[in-house]
């Protein structure tokens, strides 16, 4: 069975709210029913085919083509199936997600995977702020699932997250892991200021030097045993963590003492090459 293929005709003049773009909704619909599905443009309800050319029906494989930076809430609350976006995506991608997969061959806006409960989101480009975070006033961010960002990420990634994994390939902005309650954040290129601020529990791993808050204390340098199992799982997703003792070790910081918290930040420290 082929995919449901949606091709954006042109960018909407104002943000388009399209939470219907999820396999949970589209997989049960015939072709004409998909075209007649409604989306929200400002204060007006509009048909999906006012904005997208539609092909296919009754499958949980959804392919979307075009620059979707003004299309919000794609994959909201999805529980199964696959969404593949050939272009960039707008805000709230995969928010409240429970299962299935989303892949974006481009960038994504703020609030990727906000308060998600399961599934896999892979962004090949960069993402905005609040990846996997709790919404304003919400007590808990993501509780499960995996978010992989190939490029950089914005402010407050993983804010109040409780479980799950976020991996960022490029540098992250300030407040990575803000008020983190659990789970794991992997920073392949480090982050800016205030990493782990008011962190209660969880683990942040940075492969590049980062500026540490004074409320974190250096416990020891080590190569933790748990990282070997975690690195094996990450390797299946194409992520490599250095582990060889001859290559270096991790500086383990605990904090945030101002909460007080029992979080951990592991910063990779490679062995210096003194042969040159």
C-alpha positions in Angstrom: 0.0 0.0 0.0 1.3 3.4 -0.9 1.5 6.5 1.2 -0.9 9.4 1.7 1.0 12.2 -0.1 0.3 15.9 0.7 2.0 18.7 -1.3 1.7 22.2 -0.1 0.4 24.5 -2.8 1.7 27.7 -1.3 2.6 29.0 2.1 -0.4 30.3 4.0 -0.4 34.0 4.8 -0.8 33.3 8.5 0.0 30.2 10.5 -2.2 27.2 9.6 -3.2 24.9 12.5 -3.3 21.4 11.1 -3.4 18.9 14.0 -5.4 16.6 11.6 -2.1 15.9 9.8 -1.5 12.6 11.8 -1.9 9.0 10.8 -4.5 8.5 13.6 -6.9 10.8 11.7 -5.9 10.2 8.0 -5.4 6.4 7.9 -9.1 5.7 8.2 -10.3 8.2 5.6 -11.0 7.7 1.9 -9.3 10.1 -0.6 -12.3 12.5 -0.8 -12.6 12.5 3.0 -9.0 13.5 3.4 -9.4 16.4 1.0 -12.5 17.6 2.9 -10.8 17.4 6.4 -10.8 20.8 8.0 -7.9 22.9 9.2 -7.8 26.3 11.0 -6.5 29.4 9.3 -6.8 32.3 11.8 -10.5 32.4 12.8 -11.7 30.5 9.8 -12.2 26.8 9.2 -10.9 25.7 5.7 -10.6 22.5 3.8 -7.3 20.7 3.7 -7.3 20.6 -0.1 -7.4 24.4 -0.1 -3.7 24.2 0.9 -2.5 20.8 -0.2 -2.7 18.6 -3.2 -3.7 15.1 -1.9 -2.9 11.7 -3.2 -3.6 8.3 -1.6 -5.9 7.0 1.1 -6.3 4.7 4.1 -2.7 4.2 5.2 -0.7 5.3 8.2 2.3 6.4 6.1 2.0 10.1 5.6 4.4 12.0 3.3 4.3 15.8 3.2 6.1 18.0 0.8 6.8 21.7 0.9 8.0 24.5 3.2 5.7 24.0 6.2 7.2 26.6 8.6 3.8 28.2 8.9 2.0 24.9 9.5 1.6 24.2 13.2 0.7 21.1 15.3 1.6 18.4 12.7 1.5 15.0 14.4 -0.2 16.3 17.5 -1.0 13.4 19.9 -0.2 10.8 17.3 0.0 7.2 18.5 1.1 5.2 15.5 2.3 5.4 11.9 4.9 7.5 10.2 5.0 11.1 9.1 7.8 12.2 6.8 8.2 15.9 6.0 10.3 16.8 2.9 10.9 20.4 3.9 10.8 22.3 7.1 8.0 22.1 9.8 6.3 24.7 12.0 5.8 25.0 15.7 4.5 22.2 18.0 5.6 19.3 15.8 4.8 16.1 17.5 3.4 17.8 20.7 1.7 15.3 23.1 3.0 12.5 20.8 2.4 8.9 22.2 3.9 6.7 19.5 4.9 6.3 15.9 7.6 8.3 14.1 8.2 11.7 12.6 11.1 12.5 10.3 11.8 16.0 9.0 14.2 16.6 6.1 14.7 20.2 7.1 14.3 22.5 10.1 11.6 22.6 12.8 10.1 25.4 14.9 9.7 25.8 18.7 8.1 23.1 21.0 9.1 20.0 19.0 7.8 17.0 21.0 6.5 19.2 23.8 5.1 17.0 26.6 5.4 13.9 24.4 4.8 10.4 25.9 6.4 8.1 23.3 7.6 7.7 19.8 10.6 9.0 17.8 11.1 12.4 16.2 14.2 12.9 14.0 14.9 16.4 12.7 17.8 16.4 10.1 18.2 20.2 10.4 17.9 22.6 13.3 15.1 23.1 15.8 13.8 26.1 17.8 13.5 26.3 21.5 11.6 24.2 24.1 12.3 20.9 22.5 10.7 18.2 24.6 9.7 20.8 27.2 6.6 21.4 29.3 4.2 24.1 28.2 4.1 27.3 30.2 2.4 26.4 33.5 2.7 22.7 32.9 4.5 20.7 35.6 6.2 18.1 33.4 7.7 18.0 29.9 8.3 14.8 27.9 7.8 11.6 29.8 9.1 9.1 27.2 10.2 8.9 23.6 13.3 10.1 21.7 14.0 13.3 19.9 17.1 13.6 17.6 18.1 17.0 16.3 20.8 17.0 13.6 21.6 20.7 13.8 21.4 23.3 16.6 18.6 23.9 19.1 17.2 26.9 20.8 16.4 27.9 24.4 15.2 25.6 27.2 15.4 22.2 25.6 14.2 19.5 27.9 12.6 21.9 30.3 11.0 19.9 33.1 11.4 16.6 31.2 10.9 13.5 33.3 12.0 10.6 31.0 13.1 10.1 27.5 16.1 11.2 25.4 17.0 14.3 23.5 20.1 14.4 21.3 21.3 17.6 19.7 24.1 17.5 17.1 24.9 21.2 17.0 25.2 23.7 19.9 22.1 24.4 22.1 21.3 27.8 23.5 20.8 28.8 27.1 19.0 26.8 29.8 19.4 23.3 28.3 17.8 21.0 30.9 16.1 23.8 32.8 14.3 22.3 35.9 15.0 18.8 34.5 13.3 16.0 36.5 14.8 13.0 34.8 15.7 11.5 31.4 18.7 12.2 29.3 20.0 15.1 27.1 23.0 14.5 24.9 24.8 17.6 23.6 27.2 16.6 20.8 28.5 20.1 20.4 27.9 21.6 23.8 25.6 24.4 24.9 25.6 28.1 25.9 25.0 29.3 29.4 23.1 28.0 32.4 23.0 24.3 31.4 21.1 22.3 34.0 19.8 25.3 35.9 17.5 24.2 38.8 18.0 20.6 37.7 16.4 18.0 40.1 17.3 14.7 38.5 18.4 13.3 35.1 21.6 13.2 33.1 23.1 15.7 30.7 26.0 14.5 28.6 28.1 17.1 26.7 30.9 16.1 24.3 32.2 19.7 24.2 33.3 21.9 27.1 30.5 23.9 28.6 30.3 26.7 31.2 29.2 25.2 34.5 27.0 27.0 37.0 28.7 27.5 40.4 25.9 25.4 42.0 27.3 22.2 40.4 30.2 20.5 42.0 32.8 18.3 40.4 32.5 14.8 41.9 35.1 12.8 39.9 36.4 11.9 36.5 35.2 8.6 35.2 33.9 6.4 32.4 30.5 5.3 33.9 29.4 1.7 33.4 25.9 2.7 32.5 27.2 4.7 29.5 28.2 1.5 27.8 24.7 0.2 27.6 23.3 3.6 26.8 25.9 4.1 24.0 25.0 0.8 22.5 21.4 1.9 22.2 22.4 5.3 20.8 24.6 3.6 18.2 21.5 2.0 16.7 20.2 5.5 16.1 23.5 6.6 14.5 24.8 8.5 17.6 28.3 7.8 18.9 29.6 8.4 22.4 33.3 8.1 23.2 34.0 5.5 25.8 37.6 4.3 25.5 39.6 5.1 28.6 42.7 5.8 26.5 40.8 8.4 24.6 39.6 10.4 27.6 37.1 10.4 30.5 34.0 12.3 31.7 34.0 14.9 34.4 31.0 14.2 36.5 29.3 17.2 38.1 26.4 17.0 40.5 23.7 19.6 41.2 21.9 21.9 41.0 22.7 22.6 44.7 20.4 25.6 44.7 17.3 23.4 44.5 18.8 21.2 45.9 19.0 18.6 43.1 20.6 15.3 42.4 21.2 15.7 38.7 24.3 14.8 36.8 26.2 16.6 34.1 28.9 14.6 32.3 31.4 16.6 30.3 33.8 14.6 28.0 37.5 15.5 28.5 39.7 13.9 25.8 43.3 12.9 26.5 45.5 15.7 25.3 47.9 14.7 22.5 51.3 15.7 23.8 53.3 14.1 20.9 53.3 17.4 18.9 
